[in-house]
Amino acid sequence: METEISKRQQDILQAIIKEYIETAEPVGSEFVVSKYNFDFSPATTRNEMVELTNKGFLAKDHISAGRIPTPLAFRYYVKNLMDEKQIPVVNEVAIKQRLWEYRHDMNHMLKQATYAVADELHNLTFLITDDGDVYVAGAAHILRHPEFYDIDLTRTVLHLLDRYDMLHAMADQLAGDSELGLLLGEETGLPNMNGCGIVISRLHLPQGQGGFLSVFGPYRLDYQSVIPTIRYMQGLINELSRSW
C-alpha cells in the first residue's frame, strides 16, 4: 500500500527531487524555500522534511544538513508527480530514419536502436534478446554522473555488461504483464548497486521472440526524458518488427 503524503509534502519532495537530479547534492530547507518561493517558512519545511524522512522518502546526508530523495521517493515521483517531457518531433523523425534504413536487418536495427537511445539520453543503454544477443551503447556516459566516480562501482557496472545471464535476470524482474517498469536501488537485485536505477521496456520481436531495452544510471535519472524516449523506441521497434 502506497504511503500517503500531504500536498505540501508533495511540493517539497518534488522540488528536492528536481534539484537532486540536476546536482546530485543534498538539498536543504532554506534553499528550497528560497528557490521555489514556497509560502511557508524554512522551519516548516524542515519539519515536513523530517516527516518525509520518517516515511522513507528522504534520507539524511551524513556530512551536511541537507536531505537526499530515496528510491521510494523517485518511484512515488514517477507515478504521482512527474510530467513527462515531449520528445521534439525532429528527434522522433531522426530516430525513425536511423532505424528505417535497417528495417530489413534485425541485427543492425537493434544495434542502431541501442545507439540512438544512448545518443538521445546520454546514458548507458543496453538491449538484450531472448536468444542471447546483447547490444550496448553509451558506456562512457556513466562517467558524467558523480555516483560513478567510485571506481569499484564503475568496474562492477562494466563487468555486468559482459554477463548476459545477469542482465537477463535483472530484466526478468519486470512484471509479466508490464511493458515498462523501473528497478531502483536494491530492486536491481545486484550487490553493491543500491545507488543505481534502470528503466526497462519489453520488446516484441519477430517469430515470437522477445527482448528488453533498458537505460541504466544512478537512481536519480531524468525520468521525465528517459521514460518517454524509451517508450517511443519500444513502440518503434515493435512496429518495425511486425513487418517481418
C-alpha positions in Angstrom: 0.0 0.0 0.0 1.4 3.4 -1.0 2.2 5.8 1.8 0.2 9.0 1.7 1.8 12.4 1.9 0.2 15.8 2.0 0.1 18.3 -0.9 2.7 20.5 0.9 4.9 17.4 1.3 4.4 16.6 -2.3 5.6 20.1 -3.4 8.6 19.9 -1.1 9.5 16.4 -2.3 9.1 17.4 -6.0 11.4 20.4 -5.5 14.1 18.3 -3.7 14.0 15.6 -6.4 14.3 18.2 -9.2 17.4 19.7 -7.5 18.9 16.3 -6.8 18.5 15.2 -10.4 20.4 18.3 -11.5 23.1 18.4 -8.9 23.4 15.0 -7.1 23.9 17.1 -3.9 21.9 17.0 -0.7 19.1 19.7 -0.6 18.5 22.0 2.4 15.2 23.6 3.5 16.3 27.2 3.2 17.5 26.7 -0.4 14.2 25.0 -1.4 12.0 27.8 0.1 14.2 30.5 -1.5 14.3 29.0 -5.0 10.7 27.8 -5.2 9.1 30.7 -3.4 7.0 28.5 -1.1 4.6 30.4 1.1 5.8 28.7 4.2 9.0 29.1 6.3 12.2 27.1 6.2 11.3 25.9 9.7 8.0 24.5 8.4 9.9 23.0 5.5 12.4 21.3 7.9 9.6 19.8 9.9 8.0 18.5 6.7 11.3 17.1 5.6 11.6 15.3 8.9 8.2 13.7 8.3 9.2 12.7 4.8 12.4 11.2 6.2 10.4 9.2 8.7 8.1 7.9 5.9 11.1 6.8 3.9 11.1 9.4 1.1 14.2 11.3 2.2 17.5 10.3 3.8 19.7 12.5 5.8 23.2 13.2 4.4 26.0 12.4 6.8 28.1 15.4 6.0 25.6 18.1 5.6 22.2 19.2 6.9 20.5 18.5 3.6 18.4 15.6 2.5 18.5 13.3 -0.5 15.5 11.5 -2.0 15.4 7.8 -1.7 14.4 5.2 -4.4 11.0 5.2 -2.8 10.7 8.9 -3.4 11.6 8.5 -7.1 9.1 5.8 -7.6 6.4 8.0 -6.0 7.5 10.9 -8.1 7.3 8.9 -11.4 3.9 7.6 -10.5 2.3 10.7 -9.0 4.2 13.9 -9.6 6.1 13.7 -12.8 5.2 15.4 -16.1 6.8 13.6 -19.0 8.7 15.8 -21.4 7.6 15.5 -25.0 10.2 14.3 -27.5 10.8 17.0 -30.1 9.2 15.9 -33.4 12.5 16.5 -35.2 14.2 14.0 -32.8 11.4 11.4 -33.4 11.9 11.8 -37.1 15.7 11.4 -36.9 15.4 8.3 -34.7 12.9 6.7 -37.1 15.0 7.5 -40.1 18.0 6.0 -38.4 16.2 2.7 -37.8 14.2 2.7 -41.1 17.4 2.2 -43.1 18.0 -1.1 -41.3 14.3 -2.3 -41.1 15.1 -5.5 -43.1 18.2 -6.4 -41.0 17.1 -7.1 -37.4 20.6 -7.3 -36.0 21.6 -3.9 -37.3 18.3 -2.3 -36.5 18.6 -3.3 -32.8 22.1 -2.1 -32.7 21.1 1.3 -34.2 18.2 1.4 -31.7 20.6 1.0 -28.8 22.9 3.7 -30.1 20.1 6.0 -30.8 18.7 5.8 -27.3 22.2 6.3 -25.8 22.8 9.3 -28.0 19.5 10.9 -27.2 19.7 10.4 -23.4 23.4 10.4 -22.9 23.1 7.4 -20.7 24.3 3.8 -20.7 21.8 1.7 -22.8 21.6 -2.0 -23.4 19.2 -4.2 -25.4 19.0 -8.0 -24.9 17.1 -10.6 -26.8 15.7 -14.0 -25.7 18.2 -15.8 -27.9 21.2 -14.2 -26.2 22.1 -11.2 -28.4 23.3 -8.2 -26.3 23.8 -4.7 -27.7 25.4 -2.0 -25.5 26.0 1.7 -26.2 26.9 4.8 -24.2 29.1 3.1 -21.5 31.2 6.3 -21.3 28.2 8.3 -20.3 28.2 6.8 -16.8 31.2 8.9 -16.0 29.2 12.1 -16.3 27.4 11.0 -13.1 29.4 11.6 -9.9 28.0 8.4 -8.4 30.3 6.5 -10.8 33.4 8.3 -9.7 33.6 5.3 -7.4 36.0 3.1 -9.4 34.7 -0.1 -7.7 31.1 0.7 -8.7 32.1 1.6 -12.2 34.1 -1.6 -12.5 31.1 -3.6 -11.3 28.8 -2.0 -13.9 31.2 -2.5 -16.7 31.6 -6.2 -15.7 27.9 -6.5 -15.7 27.7 -5.7 -19.4 29.7 -8.9 -20.2 27.2 -11.0 -18.3 24.1 -11.8 -20.4 22.7 -14.0 -17.6 22.8 -11.2 -15.0 21.3 -8.7 -17.5 18.5 -11.0 -18.4 17.9 -12.0 -14.7 17.6 -8.3 -13.9 15.3 -7.6 -16.9 13.1 -10.6 -15.9 12.1 -8.8 -12.8 9.7 -6.7 -15.0 6.2 -8.0 -14.2 4.9 -10.4 -16.7 2.0 -8.1 -17.9 4.1 -4.9 -17.8 5.5 -3.3 -20.9 7.7 -0.8 -19.0 8.9 -0.6 -15.4 11.6 0.7 -13.0 14.2 -1.1 -10.9 15.5 1.3 -8.2 18.2 0.7 -5.7 18.0 -2.7 -4.0 15.3 -3.7 -6.5 18.1 -4.3 -9.1 18.9 -7.4 -7.1 22.6 -6.8 -7.8 25.2 -6.4 -5.0 26.8 -3.1 -4.4 24.5 -1.3 -6.8 22.0 0.3 -4.4 22.6 3.7 -5.9 21.6 2.6 -9.4 18.4 2.8 -11.3 17.1 1.1 -14.5 14.2 1.8 -16.8 13.2 -1.4 -18.6 10.9 -1.9 -21.6 9.7 -5.1 -23.1 10.2 -5.7 -26.8 8.1 -8.0 -29.1 10.4 -9.2 -31.9 9.7 -11.3 -35.0 8.8 -15.0 -34.8 7.6 -14.8 -31.2 10.9 -13.7 -29.8 11.1 -11.1 -27.0 13.7 -8.8 -25.5 14.3 -5.9 -23.3 15.5 -2.3 -23.9 17.0 -0.6 -20.8 18.5 2.6 -19.8 20.9 2.4 -16.8 22.3 5.1 -14.5 22.0 6.4 -10.9 18.5 6.1 -9.5 18.2 9.9 -9.9 17.9 9.5 -13.7 16.0 12.2 -15.5 12.9 10.1 -15.8 10.9 12.9 -17.4 13.1 12.4 -20.5 14.1 8.8 -20.1 10.7 7.2 -19.9 9.1 8.9 -23.0 12.2 8.2 -25.1 12.5 4.6 -24.2 8.7 4.2 -24.7 9.0 5.8 -28.2 11.8 3.5 -29.1 10.0 0.5 -27.7 6.9 1.3 -29.9 9.1 1.9 -33.0 11.0 -1.4 -32.6 7.7 -3.3 -32.1 6.2 -1.6 -35.1 9.1 -2.4 -37.4 9.3 -6.0 -36.1 5.7 -6.6 -37.1 6.6 -6.2 -40.8 8.9 -9.2 -40.7 
